[in-house]
Amino acid sequence: MSTTPSNDYQNDTAYHRPVMLRECLEALDLQPGGRYVDVTFGGGGHSARILEHLRGEGHLYSFDQDADAEQEAAKLARPQFTFIRANFRDLHAELQHHGALPVDGLLADLGVSSHQFDTPERGFSTRFDGPLDMRMNAEDGPTAADIINEYPEADLHRIFGMYGEVTNARTLAQTVAAARRGQTIHTIAGLKKAIAGCTPRGKENKYLAQVFQALRIEANDEMKALQEMLEQTAQVLRPGGRLVVMSYHSLEDRLVKNFMAKGKFYGEAEKDLFGRTNTPFEVLTRKPVEASADEVALNSRARSAKLRVAIRRPE
């Protein structure tokens, strides 16, 4: 597939600037009458551009569990568009309910939308003070504050090490456990203060980003939800349909890479009696597509993005 740098991102709204927009659209191989799914609507940047390509029987189904995303989706109302307020782990059941199976292409832009990062009260960004929330669906589930204040020290150690890849995860967990004995930690500023002694000088931003990543992944059960969604893609895509996934950290990218290449997340691919690899997808991107230097200069979130594409094999 082409890796031509995209100029489209220069024209998008401040609500959400989609990463590698042109590359994602090219990877989907959009057809005017096709049926597509955007499982991560976010600010609607990718969905809006997909809709521009659809005509007649063409249709786009977009998923998001965020109430703010639902409000943005209302702006795209048209016969070719259906918004589904749900976690993408419910992919197959929701599409079946809407009579939308099979589909010709599926896009997943993983991670946090620009709007969520830039809204202090959502608690996703280290740049602001605000409540330690970090839920994708702000109406349900445990908050980051719940995790910080209620998880056993051993569980904090596990998530900081596994999901944040924090090098001093044990010390960090001990520090949090000690700090919360004095008072409950409810805010971003409170957490920063509590762990200041663990934060490496000169690397504060990177370290805090790793800590926040770990809390966000745990609060939203992101890794399990991603696995559940990917496992359903072979069921929902027609033979020849495109699976397009963009990830922003190594944990996600490893799961996507392994699933596309092996049909599973861990271990080697299964083989038939003749020694042939038996996987539902053919990988089209041996190496992940990355954003151009021009795009990264305009949108720093693009720096860590990795785009992988696969095609559903015939039955």
N, C-alpha and C positions, 0 to 999 in steps of 0.2 A: 504494500500500500504506500501511498505518497506520504512524505513527511514534510511537505511544503509548509513553511511557517504561515500561521494564520494572522491575517490583518483584521478579522472580524471582531476580535475582542476589544478593539479600540472604540467600538461604537456602542458597547453595552452599558446598561444603567448601573448606578452606584449600588442598587439593591444586591445584585450579584453579578460578578464578572466571570462568565464560564471559562474554564481552562481548556486549552487546545480545542476550541470550538470546531474549526474547519476539519481538523484531523478526526474528531469524533464523528462528524457528519459523513466524511468520506468512508470511514470504517464501517458505518451502518449500511452503506450502499443503498441509500434511500430510493424507493420507487414510489411514484405518485399515488398508486392505489394500494400500497403496502400497509401492513398493520405492525405498529411498533410500540415498545414499552420503554419509558424512562423511569427507572425504579427509584431515582433520587431527584425529584423535581427541584427541591431547594428554592432558588430564586427564579426558576423558570427559564434561565438563559438558553440551555440546550433544547428544552421542550419548545420554546417559541420558534427557534430556527428549524426544528424538525417539522413543525406544523406548516411552515412556509413552503415545504416541498410536497405536501400532501394535497391530493385532489380526489374528487369523486368518492370512491369507496375507501380511500385511505383513512387511517385512524391512528391516533396516539392515545395511549393509556399511561398516565403519569402517577406514580406513587409518592407519597410523603406522609409522615406521621405528625408533622409540625403544623399547628394552627395558622401560623404566619404564612407558611407555604400555601395553605388552602386559600387564604385571602389573595395571594398573588395569582394563583391559578384561575381565580374568578375573572381576572382581566383577559384571559386567553379564551374565554367562552366562545365556542363555535361547534358546529355539528361534528367536526372531525376530532374533537377532543373530549376525553373523560378523565377527570381527576379522581383518584382513589385515596382517601385518607386512611392509610394503613402502613404498617411496617412491611418492608419488602420481603420479610421472611414468610409472609402470607401470599406470595406471588401467585402460585398455581391456583389456590382456592379463590382468590379475588378475580383473576382472569377468567376462570371457569364460570364464576357467578355472573360475570358480565358477557358471557358468550363470546369471548375474545381469543379463543385458542384455535389453531396455533398462531404464533406471531412470526414476523419476518426479521425482526431485529430487536435487541435489547441493549440498552445503555445503562451503565451504573457509574456514576461519578461519586466515589466514596468520600467520606470526610464531612467537614463542616462548611456550610455556605458562608459567603462573605457577610451576609446579613446577620447570621447567628454570631459570627466572630465580632462584628461591630456593634452589637447590642449589649451594653454592659450588664443589664439585668439577667441575661441568659447565662453569664458566668463562664463562657468558653475561652475568653481571651485574658492573657496575663497583662495586657496593656491597661486595663481598667480595674477599678475596684467595683465590687458588686457581690451579690450572693453566690455561694458555691453551688450552682445548680447543675449546668452542663447536660441537661436532658434534651434529647432531640424532640421528644414529645413532652412539653412542659406541664402536661396535665396528668402524667402517670409515671410511676416508677421511682426508684431511689435517686436522691440527688447526690452530687459529689460531697456535700456536707454530711449526708448520712454515712457515706463510706468513710470519710475522714474521722468522724466521731464515734462510729459504732462498730466498724470492722475490727476483729482481733488483730493484734500486731503481726501475727504470722501471715494473715491474708493480705495486709498492707504490703508486707515484704514481697509476697508473691506477685501482686499486681504491679508494683513499682518496678520490679525486676523483669517480669514477663511482658507487660504491655508498654512500659515506659523505657525499658532497656536502660534503667538508671544504674550506674556502676556501684553506687553506695546504697543500694536499696535497703539493706538490713539496717544500716545506721539511720536512714531516712525514716523507716517505719518506727524504729525506737524513739526517734525525736518527736514524731507526730504523737505517738502513744503517751509520751511524757508531757507534751504540751497540752493535750486535751484533758489531762487530769486536773489541770488548773482551771481551765474554762473551755466552754464549747467553742469550736472554730466554725464560724458561719460565713465568713467573707474571704474574698481573694486576698485582701490586704492582711487579714488575720493569718491565713495560711502562709503567705510569703514571710511574715514576721516569725512565725513558729519554726519554719525550716531554714531561716537565714544562715544558721550555723552549718548547715549541710551543703549550701549552695556554693559551688566553686567560683572564686573571684575571676572576673573576666569572661565567664561563661554562663552568667546568670540567665540570659534569655533562652539559650539552648536547654539548660537544665530545667528551668521552669516549664518550658514547652513539653519536655519529656514527662514531667510529673503530671501536667494537665492532660496530656494524651492518655496516660494510664488511667486517670480518674474518669475521663470521658468514655473510654472504651468499656470500662467496668460498669459505669452507670447505665449505659445503653446496650450492654451485652452485645457489642458490635461484632466481635469475632465469630461468635456462634451464629448470630443473625446472618452474617455474610456467608458462612458455610451453608446454612439452610437455604439461602436464596440461590447460591450457585448450584447446589444439588438439584434444584428444580428447573434449571435452565434447559436441560436436555428434553424435559417434558413439554416445555412451553414453546420452544423454537421449532419451526418446521425444518426438515432437511434443507440445507443450504442457507439457513438463517444465520445472522451474525450476532455474536456475543462480544460486546465492547465494554471493557472495564478499565476505569482509571483509578489508581490508588495513590496514596500520599505517604505511606510509611512501609517499611520493609515487612512487617507482619502481614499486612493486607496483601502486598504484592506477592509474597511467597505463596500464600493460599491460592491466589488467582493463577499464578504461573503453574503451580502443581496441578490444579484442577483442570486447566485447559490442556496441559500436556499429558496427564496421566489419568484423568477422570477421578482422582482422589486427592486428598490433601497431604497424606503422609505415605511413605513407602513407594514401592515401584508400581508401575502400571501393570494391570492384569493382562495376561496373554491367552490366546486360544490354543487348541490342541496342535496347531501348526506353528506356534511360536510368534504369531502376529499380535501386535499390540491392539488391545480391544478398548478403545476410548471413544466417547461420543463426539469429540471435537477434533478438528484439524487446526493447528495453530498457524496463524498468518503472520504473526510478529515474533520472530525468533528472539529478537531483543526488543525490550519495550520502547515505544516511541516517547520521546521527551520533548518538552517545550523548547522553542527557539530562544536564543538570547534576547531577542527583541521583546518577546512576550514576557519573559521573566523580568525584564526591566520595567515593564508596565504593571505586572501583577506578580508580586513575590510568591504568592501561593503556588504558582506554576512551577517553581524551582524543584519541588520534590515529587511532582506528578509523573507517574509512569502509566502509559496506555498500552494495554494488551488486547489483541483481537483474535477471535477464533471463529470458525465456521462449523455449523452442525453437520456432521457426516450423514450420509443416507442411511436409512434403517437397514 
